[in-house]
Amino acid sequence: MENIFQNENHVLNRENPRIVRRHENADDVLHGLCGDRYQITQIIEEVLNRVGLNVGFMNQPHFVSDFSQVVQMAEVPRGAKNLKITTKFAGEVGESTTEHVACYLVEIGNLANDENLKMKFFPSSLTKNPFTWLSNLRPNSITTWNQLETAFHAQFYRGEMNIAVTDLVALKREDGETIDDYLIHFKNARSRCYVTLPENEIVKIATMGLGFYMRRKLLNVHIPNLAHLAKKVRQTELMKKEKEKHRTEQRSKSKQFTRKEKVAYVTMESS
């Protein structure tokens, strides 16, 4: 009797399953398939593996991609540079799913024009919980890029943390914070502002976050953009340090020359 899983060369045979004929009893056929090497449990495991439940092989789980075979076999065109994904999404607070997808598509360049390659390399842009989530999706459940992106947003989208103009105005430069760090903080907040403002207004708002001394120094100075603002602040701070150093040196010198010597007076009485 032909074994459902083995041919004459003792090779696993999934293409030619054992068919139960009309004159045969299904229980008898199943009983005949239960030899020393192929028990019922192995048959059940094979069936479960076919539907993606990943059992068998001595009960050791194995990875089955959630992408189709076509996506898995997609190859990068000849002459293309080795792709290394540096953009990583960890699903942490403050991370944007839309921003991540945009950065990922920019990073893979022309490969984004191929839907299969775009899907194939997307797991490389995930880490920690997001990567685990994608790895545990049902096998062959993702067939298009739109389906993959929709599932990604549905799982990790928390709502974009937009801020108002009043939030920008409330930003202040901390004590000891460099102008560069302050402007990085300011620009990050500005990128989430849902109101479009002209550059000169942005400069005014950023200047309002500086200390009183700096605001006074920049009061009548024309500053066209944030880069120019940073330059002016650095120059002003450098001049302030030089003035303070000069004053300290002058005080030190003046103390040396104005130092008075003690004089003793003696009163003489006439005899």
C-alpha positions in Angstrom: 0.0 0.0 0.0 1.3 3.4 -0.9 2.4 5.6 2.0 1.0 9.1 2.0 4.3 10.6 3.0 6.9 8.3 1.4 7.7 7.1 -2.1 9.9 4.3 -3.3 13.1 6.5 -2.6 12.0 7.0 1.0 11.6 10.7 0.3 8.8 12.8 1.8 6.0 12.8 -0.7 3.5 15.7 -0.4 2.6 15.9 -4.1 1.0 12.4 -4.3 -1.3 11.9 -1.3 -2.8 8.5 -0.5 -6.4 8.5 -1.8 -9.0 6.4 -0.1 -11.0 4.6 -2.8 -14.6 3.8 -2.6 -14.2 0.1 -1.8 -11.7 0.9 1.0 -12.4 1.7 4.6 -10.9 5.0 5.7 -10.0 3.7 9.2 -8.2 0.7 7.7 -6.2 2.9 5.3 -5.2 5.2 8.2 -4.2 2.2 10.3 -2.1 0.9 7.4 -0.2 4.2 7.3 0.8 3.9 10.9 4.2 2.2 10.7 7.2 2.5 13.0 8.4 5.7 11.3 5.2 7.4 10.5 2.8 7.6 13.4 -0.6 9.3 13.5 0.9 12.2 15.4 3.4 12.8 12.6 0.5 12.8 10.1 -1.4 15.3 12.2 1.7 17.5 12.5 2.2 17.5 8.8 -1.4 18.7 8.3 -1.1 21.4 10.9 2.2 22.6 9.4 0.5 23.0 6.0 -2.0 25.5 7.5 0.8 27.4 9.3 0.5 26.3 12.9 4.3 25.4 13.0 4.3 22.1 14.9 6.2 18.9 14.6 10.0 18.3 14.1 10.2 16.9 17.6 7.9 19.7 18.8 10.4 22.4 18.0 8.8 25.5 16.5 10.2 26.9 13.3 9.8 30.3 11.6 7.3 30.7 8.7 7.2 34.0 7.0 4.0 36.0 6.9 4.9 37.0 3.3 4.2 35.0 0.2 6.8 33.0 -1.5 7.0 35.6 -4.3 8.0 38.3 -1.8 10.5 36.1 -0.1 12.2 35.1 -3.4 12.3 38.7 -4.8 15.9 39.7 -5.7 17.6 43.1 -5.8 18.5 44.2 -9.3 22.0 43.6 -10.5 24.4 46.4 -9.8 22.4 47.7 -6.9 24.3 48.5 -3.7 24.0 46.3 -0.7 21.0 47.5 1.2 21.6 48.3 4.9 18.6 49.6 6.8 19.5 52.0 9.5 16.0 53.4 10.2 14.6 51.4 13.1 11.2 51.5 14.7 11.0 50.3 18.3 7.4 51.3 19.1 8.4 53.6 21.9 6.5 56.6 23.1 6.9 59.6 20.7 7.7 57.5 17.7 5.6 58.2 14.6 4.5 55.3 12.3 3.9 57.6 9.4 7.4 59.2 9.8 9.0 55.8 10.1 7.4 54.6 6.8 8.4 57.8 5.1 12.0 57.5 6.3 12.1 53.8 5.3 10.9 54.5 1.8 13.5 57.2 1.4 16.3 54.9 2.6 15.6 52.1 0.2 15.5 54.5 -2.7 14.6 53.0 -6.1 13.8 49.7 -4.5 10.5 51.3 -3.3 9.3 51.0 -6.9 9.2 47.2 -6.5 6.3 46.3 -4.2 7.8 42.8 -3.4 11.2 44.3 -2.4 9.5 47.0 -0.5 7.7 44.4 1.6 10.7 42.1 1.9 13.0 44.6 3.5 10.5 46.3 5.8 11.1 43.8 8.7 14.7 45.0 8.8 13.4 48.5 9.7 11.7 47.1 12.9 13.2 46.2 16.2 12.1 44.9 19.7 8.3 44.5 20.0 7.4 45.6 16.4 9.7 43.0 14.9 8.3 40.3 17.2 4.8 41.4 16.2 5.5 41.1 12.5 7.3 37.8 12.9 4.3 36.3 14.7 1.6 37.2 12.1 -0.2 34.3 10.4 2.0 32.8 7.6 1.2 34.1 4.1 -1.2 36.6 5.6 0.4 39.7 4.0 0.3 39.8 0.3 0.5 43.5 -0.6 2.4 46.6 0.6 -0.9 48.4 1.3 -1.9 45.5 3.6 1.4 45.5 5.4 1.4 49.3 6.0 -2.3 49.3 7.1 -1.5 46.5 9.6 1.6 48.3 10.9 -0.3 51.6 11.5 -3.3 49.7 13.1 -0.9 48.1 15.6 1.4 51.0 16.5 -0.3 54.3 15.6 -0.9 56.3 18.7 -2.0 59.6 17.1 0.4 62.3 16.0 1.4 64.5 18.9 0.5 67.9 17.3 1.2 71.0 19.2 -0.2 74.6 18.9 1.6 77.9 18.4 1.1 78.6 22.1 3.1 75.5 22.9 6.0 76.8 20.7 5.8 80.2 22.6 6.0 78.3 25.9 9.3 76.7 25.0 12.2 78.2 26.9 16.0 77.7 26.8 17.1 76.0 29.9 20.0 77.2 32.0 23.2 75.7 30.7 21.6 74.6 27.5 23.6 75.4 24.3 21.9 77.4 21.6 22.3 74.4 19.2 20.5 72.0 21.7 17.8 74.6 22.3 17.1 75.1 18.5 17.1 71.3 18.0 14.4 71.0 20.7 12.5 74.0 19.1 12.7 72.5 15.6 11.4 69.2 16.7 8.4 70.9 18.3 7.9 73.0 15.2 7.7 70.0 13.0 4.7 68.8 15.0 2.9 72.2 14.8 -0.2 72.0 12.7 -0.1 75.8 11.9 2.1 77.0 9.0 4.1 80.1 10.0 6.4 82.3 8.0 10.1 82.1 8.8 10.3 85.5 10.4 7.5 84.6 12.8 9.3 81.3 13.7 12.5 83.3 14.4 10.6 85.7 16.7 9.0 82.8 18.7 12.4 81.1 19.0 14.0 84.4 20.2 11.3 84.7 22.9 12.5 81.5 24.4 16.0 83.0 25.1 17.0 84.7 28.3 16.4 88.4 29.0 20.0 89.4 28.4 20.1 87.8 24.9 16.7 89.1 23.9 17.9 92.6 24.8 21.0 92.2 22.7 19.1 91.0 19.7 16.2 93.5 20.0 17.0 95.6 16.9 19.0 93.0 15.0 17.6 91.7 11.7 17.6 87.9 11.8 16.2 86.2 8.7 16.3 82.5 9.8 17.1 80.2 12.7 20.6 79.5 11.4 21.4 83.2 11.6 19.8 83.3 15.1 22.2 80.6 16.3 25.2 82.4 14.8 24.2 85.7 16.5 23.7 84.1 19.8 27.1 82.4 19.7 28.8 85.7 18.8 27.0 87.5 21.5 27.9 84.9 24.1 31.5 84.9 23.0 31.7 88.7 23.3 30.1 88.5 26.8 32.7 86.0 27.9 35.6 88.1 26.6 34.2 91.3 28.3 33.9 89.4 31.6 37.5 88.1 31.2 38.8 91.6 30.5 37.0 93.1 33.5 38.4 90.4 35.7 41.9 91.1 34.5 41.5 94.8 35.0 40.2 94.4 38.6 43.2 92.2 39.3 45.7 94.8 38.0 44.0 97.7 39.8 44.2 95.9 43.1 47.9 95.6 42.7 48.5 99.3 42.1 46.0 100.7 44.6 47.4 98.7 47.5 48.3 101.1 50.4 51.2 100.7 52.7 50.7 101.1 56.4 52.4 104.2 57.9 53.1 104.6 61.6 52.9 108.2 63.1 54.9 109.1 66.2 54.0 112.1 68.3 56.9 114.0 69.8 56.5 116.1 72.9 58.6 119.2 73.4 60.8 119.3 76.6 
